Amino acid sequence: MNSILLLEDDESINRGVTFILEKEGYQIYSCKTVGEAENVFHQQELQLIICDLTLPDGNGLDFIRTVREESSVHIICLTALDQEVDQVMGYEAGADDYITKPFSLSVLKLKVSAYFRKQQGAVQDRIESGNLCFYVKEMRVLAAGREVSLTKNEWKMLQVFMEHPRQILSKNQLLEQIFDLEGDFVDENTIAVNIRRLREKIEPDSSKPEYIKNIRGIGYLWDKECRR
């Protein structure tokens, strides 16, 4: 569950923002003072901060600066100050976005959901396993920081394995995922050849594979945890 710190001293705004974001499934830590917010910030793992600037015990800009010294968490300012200089000061303090009061709760909800969708897409584009880093959109593979050159079929095979870790894949399943079966006939030996070549490129020792294990009589298994 994505965790959000809300720092807003206006009771009605605080209650409204908390209500609409909790309905969306977010964990909301609601604060009305800088002191409360600092305690939450240091005790919880946060993915987003929504911060008012005018607060009873301090300035929201100072809180943002404090956060930026320790974290790159995304920050959205809520402010009644709509002059350009105030917006600039917010960005200079370390804010990533702002909404000027009065604002629509629906607009804030859309900003929050758009941010998390973007973050999810960024995470999903990269798959890590062992010392391998697989960039889906860029079609790049790094092994211990070194770029690995793969053929198209080797790349497709690696993607199938890393998207199905610890799952036994038969030769037929691999054929269906990797090759165009409506085109030229491809026999099962082609899979074995591609497995061997892929192992030579990604395994520390291809004679003792750590990633792609052969399950005798059934198929192959990616034997490492994969993280997105």
C-alpha positions as YAML, in Angstrom:
chain: A
units: angstrom
residues:
- id: 1
  name: MET
  ca: [0.00, 0.00, 0.00]
- id: 2
  name: ASN
  ca: [1.36, 3.44, -0.95]
- id: 3
  name: SER
  ca: [1.83, 5.70, 2.08]
- id: 4
  name: ILE
  ca: [1.15, 9.43, 1.97]
- id: 5
  name: LEU
  ca: [1.94, 12.10, 4.57]
- id: 6
  name: LEU
  ca: [-0.64, 14.91, 4.58]
- id: 7
  name: LEU
  ca: [0.42, 18.10, 6.37]
- id: 8
  name: GLU
  ca: [-2.55, 20.50, 6.47]
- id: 9
  name: ASP
  ca: [-3.82, 22.48, 9.47]
- id: 10
  name: ASP
  ca: [-7.24, 23.37, 8.02]
- id: 11
  name: GLU
  ca: [-9.58, 20.78, 9.55]
- id: 12
  name: SER
  ca: [-12.05, 20.63, 6.66]
- id: 13
  name: ILE
  ca: [-9.36, 20.36, 3.96]
- id: 14
  name: ASN
  ca: [-7.43, 17.78, 5.98]
- id: 15
  name: ARG
  ca: [-10.56, 15.68, 6.50]
- id: 16
  name: GLY
  ca: [-11.62, 15.96, 2.83]
- id: 17
  name: VAL
  ca: [-8.21, 15.03, 1.40]
- id: 18
  name: THR
  ca: [-7.81, 12.15, 3.85]
- id: 19
  name: PHE
  ca: [-11.27, 10.79, 3.03]
- id: 20
  name: ILE
  ca: [-10.92, 10.88, -0.76]
- id: 21
  name: LEU
  ca: [-7.41, 9.38, -0.80]
- id: 22
  name: GLU
  ca: [-8.21, 6.64, 1.70]
- id: 23
  name: LYS
  ca: [-11.13, 5.67, -0.56]
- id: 24
  name: GLU
  ca: [-8.55, 5.17, -3.31]
- id: 25
  name: GLY
  ca: [-6.67, 2.69, -1.13]
- id: 26
  name: TYR
  ca: [-3.78, 4.86, 0.09]
- id: 27
  name: GLN
  ca: [-2.41, 4.83, 3.64]
- id: 28
  name: ILE
  ca: [-2.74, 8.42, 4.89]
- id: 29
  name: TYR
  ca: [-0.77, 9.86, 7.80]
- id: 30
  name: SER
  ca: [-2.70, 13.01, 8.65]
- id: 31
  name: CYS
  ca: [-0.82, 15.83, 10.42]
- id: 32
  name: LYS
  ca: [-1.73, 19.40, 11.35]
- id: 33
  name: THR
  ca: [1.66, 20.68, 12.56]
- id: 34
  name: VAL
  ca: [5.25, 20.57, 11.35]
- id: 35
  name: GLY
  ca: [6.24, 18.76, 14.53]
- id: 36
  name: GLU
  ca: [3.77, 15.95, 13.90]
- id: 37
  name: ALA
  ca: [4.87, 15.71, 10.27]
- id: 38
  name: GLU
  ca: [8.56, 15.48, 11.18]
- id: 39
  name: ASN
  ca: [7.81, 12.60, 13.57]
- id: 40
  name: VAL
  ca: [5.87, 10.70, 10.89]
- id: 41
  name: PHE
  ca: [8.54, 11.39, 8.27]
- id: 42
  name: HIS
  ca: [11.25, 9.85, 10.45]
- id: 43
  name: GLN
  ca: [9.16, 6.88, 11.56]
- id: 44
  name: GLN
  ca: [7.33, 5.80, 8.38]
- id: 45
  name: GLU
  ca: [8.34, 4.79, 4.85]
- id: 46
  name: LEU
  ca: [6.56, 7.35, 2.67]
- id: 47
  name: GLN
  ca: [5.99, 7.45, -1.09]
- id: 48
  name: LEU
  ca: [4.41, 10.93, -1.25]
- id: 49
  name: ILE
  ca: [4.04, 14.09, 0.86]
- id: 50
  name: ILE
  ca: [1.21, 16.62, 0.45]
- id: 51
  name: CYS
  ca: [2.23, 19.76, 2.30]
- id: 52
  name: ASP
  ca: [0.56, 23.06, 3.19]
- id: 53
  name: LEU
  ca: [2.94, 26.01, 3.48]
- id: 54
  name: THR
  ca: [1.36, 28.17, 6.18]
- id: 55
  name: LEU
  ca: [1.23, 26.19, 9.43]
- id: 56
  name: PRO
  ca: [0.67, 27.04, 13.12]
- id: 57
  name: ASP
  ca: [4.15, 25.99, 14.31]
- id: 58
  name: GLY
  ca: [6.33, 26.80, 11.32]
- id: 59
  name: ASN
  ca: [6.77, 27.20, 7.59]
- id: 60
  name: GLY
  ca: [6.03, 24.38, 5.17]
- id: 61
  name: LEU
  ca: [9.00, 25.45, 3.05]
- id: 62
  name: ASP
  ca: [11.34, 24.75, 5.97]
- id: 63
  name: PHE
  ca: [9.79, 21.30, 6.39]
- id: 64
  name: ILE
  ca: [10.28, 20.60, 2.68]
- id: 65
  name: ARG
  ca: [13.94, 21.62, 2.93]
- id: 66
  name: THR
  ca: [14.38, 19.29, 5.90]
- id: 67
  name: VAL
  ca: [12.82, 16.41, 3.97]
- id: 68
  name: ARG
  ca: [14.99, 17.09, 0.92]
- id: 69
  name: GLU
  ca: [18.15, 16.80, 2.98]
- id: 70
  name: GLU
  ca: [17.25, 13.18, 3.71]
- id: 71
  name: SER
  ca: [14.88, 11.94, 1.01]
- id: 72
  name: SER
  ca: [13.82, 12.21, -2.64]
- id: 73
  name: VAL
  ca: [10.15, 11.47, -1.81]
- id: 74
  name: HIS
  ca: [7.69, 13.23, -4.14]
- id: 75
  name: ILE
  ca: [6.22, 16.43, -2.63]
- id: 76
  name: ILE
  ca: [3.05, 18.28, -3.66]
- id: 77
  name: CYS
  ca: [2.46, 21.73, -2.11]
- id: 78
  name: LEU
  ca: [-1.00, 22.93, -1.10]
- id: 79
  name: THR
  ca: [-0.90, 26.71, -0.90]
- id: 80
  name: ALA
  ca: [-3.15, 29.75, -0.94]
- id: 81
  name: LEU
  ca: [-0.21, 31.72, -2.29]
- id: 82
  name: ASP
  ca: [-0.69, 31.97, -6.05]
- id: 83
  name: GLN
  ca: [1.98, 34.47, -7.02]
- id: 84
  name: GLU
  ca: [4.74, 33.23, -9.28]
- id: 85
  name: VAL
  ca: [7.43, 34.01, -6.70]
- id: 86
  name: ASP
  ca: [5.71, 31.74, -4.17]
- id: 87
  name: GLN
  ca: [5.63, 28.89, -6.67]
- id: 88
  name: VAL
  ca: [9.33, 29.41, -7.40]
- id: 89
  name: MET
  ca: [10.15, 29.36, -3.69]
- id: 90
  name: GLY
  ca: [8.30, 26.06, -3.35]
- id: 91
  name: TYR
  ca: [10.27, 24.48, -6.18]
- id: 92
  name: GLU
  ca: [13.54, 25.89, -4.87]
- id: 93
  name: ALA
  ca: [12.83, 24.39, -1.46]
- id: 94
  name: GLY
  ca: [12.48, 20.98, -3.13]
- id: 95
  name: ALA
  ca: [8.79, 20.58, -4.00]
- id: 96
  name: ASP
  ca: [7.93, 18.63, -7.15]
- id: 97
  name: ASP
  ca: [4.43, 19.96, -7.79]
- id: 98
  name: TYR
  ca: [1.85, 22.34, -6.31]
- id: 99
  name: ILE
  ca: [-1.88, 23.01, -6.16]
- id: 100
  name: THR
  ca: [-3.25, 26.47, -5.39]
- id: 101
  name: LYS
  ca: [-6.15, 26.82, -2.95]
- id: 102
  name: PRO
  ca: [-9.07, 26.65, -3.37]
- id: 103
  name: PHE
  ca: [-8.69, 23.42, -5.29]
- id: 104
  name: SER
  ca: [-10.79, 20.48, -6.38]
- id: 105
  name: LEU
  ca: [-10.32, 17.27, -4.43]
- id: 106
  name: SER
  ca: [-10.82, 15.40, -7.71]
- id: 107
  name: VAL
  ca: [-7.89, 17.26, -9.27]
- id: 108
  name: LEU
  ca: [-5.67, 16.38, -6.33]
- id: 109
  name: LYS
  ca: [-6.76, 12.75, -6.53]
- id: 110
  name: LEU
  ca: [-5.89, 12.69, -10.25]
- id: 111
  name: LYS
  ca: [-2.45, 14.20, -9.60]
- id: 112
  name: VAL
  ca: [-1.73, 11.59, -6.94]
- id: 113
  name: SER
  ca: [-2.93, 8.64, -9.03]
- id: 114
  name: ALA
  ca: [-1.02, 9.91, -12.10]
- id: 115
  name: TYR
  ca: [2.17, 10.08, -10.05]
- id: 116
  name: PHE
  ca: [1.82, 6.53, -8.76]
- id: 117
  name: ARG
  ca: [0.95, 5.20, -12.23]
- id: 118
  name: LYS
  ca: [4.12, 6.78, -13.56]
- id: 119
  name: GLN
  ca: [6.18, 5.30, -10.74]
- id: 120
  name: GLN
  ca: [4.68, 1.87, -11.28]
- id: 121
  name: GLY
  ca: [5.51, 2.01, -14.99]
- id: 122
  name: ALA
  ca: [9.08, 3.05, -14.24]
- id: 123
  name: VAL
  ca: [9.52, 0.18, -11.80]
- id: 124
  name: GLN
  ca: [7.98, -2.40, -14.07]
- id: 125
  name: ASP
  ca: [10.28, -1.43, -16.93]
- id: 126
  name: ARG
  ca: [13.22, -2.90, -15.03]
- id: 127
  name: ILE
  ca: [13.59, -6.45, -13.75]
- id: 128
  name: GLU
  ca: [16.48, -7.44, -11.51]
- id: 129
  name: SER
  ca: [17.62, -10.97, -10.73]
- id: 130
  name: GLY
  ca: [20.92, -11.90, -9.16]
- id: 131
  name: ASN
  ca: [23.53, -9.69, -10.85]
- id: 132
  name: LEU
  ca: [21.33, -9.20, -13.95]
- id: 133
  name: CYS
  ca: [19.37, -6.06, -14.74]
- id: 134
  name: PHE
  ca: [16.84, -6.33, -17.59]
- id: 135
  name: TYR
  ca: [15.42, -3.13, -19.14]
- id: 136
  name: VAL
  ca: [12.26, -4.12, -20.99]
- id: 137
  name: LYS
  ca: [11.54, -0.98, -23.02]
- id: 138
  name: GLU
  ca: [15.17, -0.34, -23.91]
- id: 139
  name: MET
  ca: [15.85, -4.00, -24.76]
- id: 140
  name: ARG
  ca: [19.06, -3.84, -22.71]
- id: 141
  name: VAL
  ca: [20.59, -6.39, -20.36]
- id: 142
  name: LEU
  ca: [23.38, -5.75, -17.87]
- id: 143
  name: ALA
  ca: [25.31, -8.52, -16.11]
- id: 144
  name: ALA
  ca: [27.24, -7.19, -13.10]
- id: 145
  name: GLY
  ca: [27.06, -3.75, -14.72]
- id: 146
  name: ARG
  ca: [28.38, -5.00, -18.06]
- id: 147
  name: GLU
  ca: [26.13, -4.75, -21.09]
- id: 148
  name: VAL
  ca: [25.35, -8.11, -22.71]
- id: 149
  name: SER
  ca: [24.77, -8.42, -26.46]
- id: 150
  name: LEU
  ca: [21.82, -10.71, -27.22]
- id: 151
  name: THR
  ca: [20.10, -11.81, -30.39]
- id: 152
  name: LYS
  ca: [16.38, -11.08, -30.74]
- id: 153
  name: ASN
  ca: [15.40, -14.63, -29.80]
- id: 154
  name: GLU
  ca: [17.79, -14.72, -26.84]
- id: 155
  name: TRP
  ca: [16.34, -11.42, -25.61]
- id: 156
  name: LYS
  ca: [12.75, -12.71, -25.94]
- id: 157
  name: MET
  ca: [13.67, -15.93, -24.15]
- id: 158
  name: LEU
  ca: [15.31, -14.04, -21.28]
- id: 159
  name: GLN
  ca: [12.23, -11.83, -20.94]
- id: 160
  name: VAL
  ca: [9.93, -14.87, -20.73]
- id: 161
  name: PHE
  ca: [12.08, -16.44, -18.01]
- id: 162
  name: MET
  ca: [12.41, -13.24, -15.94]
- id: 163
  name: GLU
  ca: [8.69, -12.55, -16.12]
- id: 164
  name: HIS
  ca: [7.97, -16.11, -14.89]
- id: 165
  name: PRO
  ca: [10.60, -16.80, -12.19]
- id: 166
  name: ARG
  ca: [10.56, -20.13, -10.35]
- id: 167
  name: GLN
  ca: [8.00, -21.43, -12.86]
- id: 168
  name: ILE
  ca: [8.74, -24.50, -14.99]
- id: 169
  name: LEU
  ca: [8.34, -23.70, -18.69]
- id: 170
  name: SER
  ca: [8.04, -26.53, -21.19]
- id: 171
  name: LYS
  ca: [9.82, -26.44, -24.54]
- id: 172
  name: ASN
  ca: [6.45, -25.98, -26.25]
- id: 173
  name: GLN
  ca: [5.62, -23.01, -24.05]
- id: 174
  name: LEU
  ca: [8.94, -21.40, -24.90]
- id: 175
  name: LEU
  ca: [8.42, -22.08, -28.61]
- id: 176
  name: GLU
  ca: [5.00, -20.44, -28.51]
- id: 177
  name: GLN
  ca: [6.32, -17.37, -26.66]
- id: 178
  name: ILE
  ca: [9.47, -16.83, -28.68]
- id: 179
  name: PHE
  ca: [8.99, -18.08, -32.23]
- id: 180
  name: ASP
  ca: [6.39, -17.45, -34.91]
- id: 181
  name: LEU
  ca: [4.88, -20.91, -35.24]
- id: 182
  name: GLU
  ca: [2.89, -19.84, -38.29]
- id: 183
  name: GLY
  ca: [6.09, -19.28, -40.17]
- id: 184
  name: ASP
  ca: [8.92, -21.71, -40.73]
- id: 185
  name: PHE
  ca: [8.88, -24.90, -38.69]
- id: 186
  name: VAL
  ca: [10.99, -24.72, -35.55]
- id: 187
  name: ASP
  ca: [11.96, -27.94, -33.79]
- id: 188
  name: GLU
  ca: [12.51, -28.36, -30.07]
- id: 189
  name: ASN
  ca: [16.28, -28.56, -30.52]
- id: 190
  name: THR
  ca: [16.23, -24.86, -31.37]
- id: 191
  name: ILE
  ca: [15.22, -24.15, -27.77]
- id: 192
  name: ALA
  ca: [18.17, -26.13, -26.43]
- id: 193
  name: VAL
  ca: [20.57, -24.26, -28.72]
- id: 194
  name: ASN
  ca: [19.22, -20.86, -27.63]
- id: 195
  name: ILE
  ca: [19.33, -21.89, -23.96]
- id: 196
  name: ARG
  ca: [22.99, -22.88, -24.33]
- id: 197
  name: ARG
  ca: [23.92, -19.60, -26.03]
- id: 198
  name: LEU
  ca: [22.00, -17.56, -23.47]
- id: 199
  name: ARG
  ca: [23.71, -19.35, -20.60]
- id: 200
  name: GLU
  ca: [27.11, -18.62, -22.11]
- id: 201
  name: LYS
  ca: [26.29, -14.91, -22.06]
- id: 202
  name: ILE
  ca: [24.61, -14.48, -18.65]
- id: 203
  name: GLU
  ca: [25.81, -17.30, -16.40]
- id: 204
  name: PRO
  ca: [29.00, -16.83, -14.32]
- id: 205
  name: ASP
  ca: [29.78, -20.47, -15.25]
- id: 206
  name: SER
  ca: [27.64, -21.86, -18.06]
- id: 207
  name: SER
  ca: [28.63, -25.43, -17.14]
- id: 208
  name: LYS
  ca: [27.04, -24.91, -13.69]
- id: 209
  name: PRO
  ca: [24.05, -22.67, -14.44]
- id: 210
  name: GLU
  ca: [22.64, -20.60, -11.58]
- id: 211
  name: TYR
  ca: [19.80, -18.93, -13.48]
- id: 212
  name: ILE
  ca: [18.38, -21.34, -16.07]
- id: 213
  name: LYS
  ca: [17.99, -24.85, -14.70]
- id: 214
  name: ASN
  ca: [17.08, -27.89, -16.79]
- id: 215
  name: ILE
  ca: [14.12, -29.85, -15.37]
- id: 216
  name: ARG
  ca: [14.67, -33.25, -16.96]
- id: 217
  name: GLY
  ca: [11.82, -34.41, -19.17]
- id: 218
  name: ILE
  ca: [9.72, -31.29, -18.49]
- id: 219
  name: GLY
  ca: [11.46, -28.07, -19.50]
- id: 220
  name: TYR
  ca: [13.39, -25.22, -17.93]
- id: 221
  name: LEU
  ca: [13.21, -23.10, -14.78]
- id: 222
  name: TRP
  ca: [14.51, -19.61, -13.94]
- id: 223
  name: ASP
  ca: [15.86, -20.41, -10.48]
- id: 224
  name: LYS
  ca: [16.35, -16.89, -9.10]
- id: 225
  name: GLU
  ca: [14.04, -14.36, -7.52]
- id: 226
  name: CYS
  ca: [13.10, -11.46, -9.82]
- id: 227
  name: ARG
  ca: [12.42, -7.96, -8.52]
- id: 228
  name: ARG
  ca: [10.67, -5.12, -10.32]
...
